[in-house]
Amino acid sequence: MTTSANELFGSPSGEISVILPVLNESLHLEEAVAAILSQDYQKPFEVVLALGPSHDGSDAVAHKLAAADSRVVIVANPTGRTAAGLNIAISAARYAIIVRVDGHTQIPKNYLTLIALILKESGAVNVGGIMAATGRNLFERCVASAMRSPLGVGTSRFHTGGSAGCVETVYLGAFRREALLAVGGFDERFTRAQDWELNFRLRQAGGSIYFDPRLVVTYRPRSSIKELTKQYFEYGRWRRVVSRLHKGTVNYRYLAPPVTVVGTLISLVLGSLFSNLFLIPALVYAIFILIASIRIGKSLGEITCLPIVLITMHMAWGFGFLTSPKYLHKL
């Protein structure tokens, strides 16, 4: 039986440290921080920015924000790695509740108020909600639609929504500081999937991870095929690292993309060398992509664009999973 964090650590006092790892986020950082500073939360809170070595002017934006509001604190993250930045920000944070926000996200006005309430009521060590992907142009809207559909990314509640309750992982997360420190924080060896891996350790330590659909975070998707390919390749690659480090954590949902990659490639090769009959698996996948695009797309433009988005996400994730090096240090 899972022990409530309220029993282990007591109810959180209410003060909140919002932490952001920042690397090349100049386009969205000011908007993200403005959404935090405009919260309706009535207790003290701060914003800790862990600045990596950006080359797009993010540092100037961050220092401007800190100069304008004393609640914004800046710390250096020399490596620029997300997990390292998060740990540095946690060390610098002053308060008992640690809320992670990213530079390309935007939280609603009542987000911190809901966080404090849900942490107290659920007794969880980490709570989170919906990753509400929202695009500003056609390509981003297609990526957003794919990211919010089970046909694009599977059935995780933080993507597609669902009822409140305990889950394996949540998007971003709002943590009890004591629980984070008790398991050693984020594993800095991880480039991606560090949140999933941390949540696994939190659950292994007896804590619960809680999803609540009232927590809706606006997420800005990647804006090009190149960026999307890199993102999903790394997702697949690092998800396999987690599966190797923590045995028994892979389910059938994670195996779908690599199986699709292998099956489609074999189908195309055998079909081109021997008989068109071998092309049937590839044809079935193509039909699935077409039907998925029609179901997901909200306009003719999206339906036309979605096939390349869906194929990119599926194949990049699958190739990343299949080509992931066996040993963590090789990454």
Buried (B, 14 or more C-beta within 10 A) or exposed (E): EEEBBBEBBEBBEBBBBBBBBBBBBBBBBBBBBEBBBEBEBEEEBBBBBBBBEBEEEBBEBBBEBBEEEEBBBBBBBEBBBBBBBBBBBBEBBEBBBBBBBBBBBBBBEBBBBBBBBBBBBBBBBBBBBBBBBBBEEEBBBBBBBBBBBEBBBBEBBBBBBBEBEEBBBBBBBBBBBBBBEBBEBBBBBBBBBBBBBBBBBBBEEBBBBBBBEEBBBBBBBBBEBEEBBBBBBBBBBBBBBBBBBBEEBBEEEBEBBBEBBEBBBEBBEBBEEEEEEBBEBBEEBBEBBBEBBEEBBEEEEBBEBBBBBBBBBBBBBBBBBBEBEEEBEEB
